[in-house]
C-alpha cells in the first residue's frame, strides 16, 4: 500500500484557490486549459493510439546504448570560475554555475522518467549522479511538469537544498504539495519576468508543447526561459516543437551566448510537440544563438529512434550550416568562452 500511496503522491496536485484564479485570468488559458500560441495537436488526428502503442512495444534494441555511456564524475562543490560553467547529466537536466551562484534545471535523478520502475529507465553511465552529489542550489528552474522533467523523488531529496524555485504558472501546486515552502516559489506566465537577484533576471517565454501528470493535461503551463546574468544571455528551451516562437524570442531577446535546445524523443506520430534535429538549426538561427547545446537525449528512451540518432543528425546539420555547438560527455564541465575539444563520444555500436 505504501507504494500505491507514493505513486498517487508523485502525480502531484492540480492548481486551486488563488493559484487557479490567476490561471483562469490568463489570456492563454481558455476552455479550461492552457493553449499553445500556434494550433498544436499532441498527435495528428490520423494517428491512432493503437498504432503508437504498437510502435512503442516493438521498438528496436538500438533505442538503448550497447554499453555504458562515457561519463565524468565532476565534483560540483568545487567548481570555481568567473565565467559560466555548465554540466549536463543527460536528457534535460543540467547545472549552471554563475560565479558561485548555482542553478539546477529540470533535475531527474531517480533513475526513471516515469513514476514506475518498468518504464523510462535511465541508461548505464547516465545514472552516476545523485542528489547527494549536489551543493546547495541557489535557484531551481522547472520548465514544466512532465515526469521526465519534474521528478518527485528528486524534489523530495532536493527541497532542503534549494533556496529559490522559478517555474511555469501552476507547477507550484505540485511543488508545494511535495513540501517546498510557498515563499520559495515564483511562477511565471509567458513573457513575465522575475529578478532573482540584482544580477540575474528570468523571463518565461512560449514553448510549443503541453503538460500533465496522470490523465490530467494542460492544467499547468509549459515554458522556455530566458536567463540574463550580467553580460551573459542564455536560452533554456524546455520542451518544444518548432514554430515561429523562436523567431519572436530571438527578436526580443537575442542574441544568446548559448541555447539549450531539445534534440530527441521526436517522432512523426507526434511531430508538433518535439523538435526534429534539423529543425534545431533553424530554431537556433532564429534565436540568434551563437552556440547550441543539444539536450533531451542520451538518458531515457521515450520514442523509437536509436538512442544516438538525435546527436548524429544534429551534428551533421549543424556542421553543414556552420552553427557552433558543444555536446560534452555526461558530467563533463564546460566553461563558456574557453576552448573545448569536442569528441564524438556517442559513436559506438548498439545492441
Secondary structure, DSSP 8 states (H G I E B T S, - for coil): -HHHHHHHHHT-----HHHHHHHHTSTTEETTEE--SS---SS-TTS-HHHHHHHHHT--GGGSBSS---B----TTS---SS-EEEE-STT-EEEEETTEEEEES---SSBSSSSTTSSB--TTS----GGG---BSEEEE----TTTS-HHHHHHHTTTBS-EEEETTTHHHHHHTT--GGGEEEE-TT-EEEEETTEEEEEE--S----STT--SSS---EEEEEETTEEEEE--S----THHHHHHHHH--BSEEEEE--S--GGGTTTS--HHHHHHHHHHHTBS-EEEES-SS---SSS-TTHHHHHHHHHHHHHT--EE---BT--EETTS------TT-S-B-
